[in-house]
């Protein structure tokens, strides 16, 4: 499934820039901004109406007396002033504009249409505030009322009356209905843009949540891997260092051999940590690229059940009593299961060394017909006169349980009847075995999480 990556929002549009500037100037709220618009349009309307009445009309042979001219200009400017109500009281604003338009039409010849910007603006506003059908009904009613009020006082023959009526009806319909349609389109576009903005924000939040979950899972996996590797090797090194400390004076050759073992164990720990880092970075085979100084660095394969003998041998070298028992015909298991079972044994031996030093440990690996069962049991630790206080964070047990869940295994742990501790992991391996979360993803080609 492809994942759509949502990029950062684009630069603000012209409307957003204007909104930001008006906000910085302190012009906020619909009424305040509509008053500013009305003032600007009043100035423009005055200039336009004055130019038409005193410049354009006389040039076309149409002149008005001084009173009528000022009434026409005043009526047009009054329409612009009423636009301060266009969003707080839109129907009242429309009624005032239509009424003043009828007054202006009565002051000019019947065959002349004098219409300024206000009717267009108020009809556009109606289109943005109401649904399309309601807006067209309101705009059409305004056009009919204006034409009726304009044509009613007209006197003349029937052909002249029809011509005037059709002309004003066409002009009014085009003005009011056309502007309302444009307003409806703009309102629809705004709603669409807002919806897309909300969807984009939701997609960004979902993407951020997914990334955060992936980071948390990767951190948990890294903590589990590093704990399994470091706890096992370092605890062994601490035990061996204690033994070397007691041999320095009375058996220097044995102390020297112990130091050499600690050095080798430290190198092995470093290699294992590098190996874990390579696995966490998703490198093939869980290895890091070879460096110029060490061509073999990071090429060690990921440990599995085949390395249990070495793991047990290391524990025995530290003085622990560990017994490894294999039952059934060994067979290959999925690589993830192989590593998980190995890490489980490694963690159990580390826990036994830390919390039950000197206690015998029994590791039993059973290959049954449709399952592989791993059982690690340690007896109670022998009592000592001086036992250092130990604390457990439970990280190792949590890590083992998570590994079992990842491979679809049944996991059980707890004290035994004799006072020891037991850990059991049962992994279905048949064709109908349920797949764990991680093994399912690997089989599907998704790779480790």
Buried (B, 14 or more C-beta within 10 A) or exposed (E): EEEEEBEEEEEEEEEEEEBEEBEEEEEEEEBEBBBBBBBEBBEBBBEBBBEBBBEEBEEEEEEBEEEEBEBBBBBBBBBBBBBBBBBEBBBEBBBBBBBBBBBBBBBBEBEEBBBBBBBBBBBBBBBBBBEBEBBBBBBBEBBBBBBBBBBEEBEEEEEEBEBBBEBBBEBBBEBBBBBBBBBBEEBBEEEEEEEEEEEBEEEBEEBEEEEEEEEEEEEBBBEBBBBBBBBBBBBBBBBBBEBBEEBEEEEEEBBEEBBEBBEEBEEBBEBBBBBBBBBBEEBEBBBBEEEEEEEEBBBBEBBBBEBBEEBBEBBBEBEBBBEBEBEEEEEEBBBBBBBBBBBBBBBBBBBBBBBBBBBBBBBBBBBBEEBBBBBBBBBBBEEEEEEEEEEEEEBBBBBBBBBBBBBBBEBEBEEEEEEBBBBBBBBBBEEEBEBBEBBBBBEEEEEBB
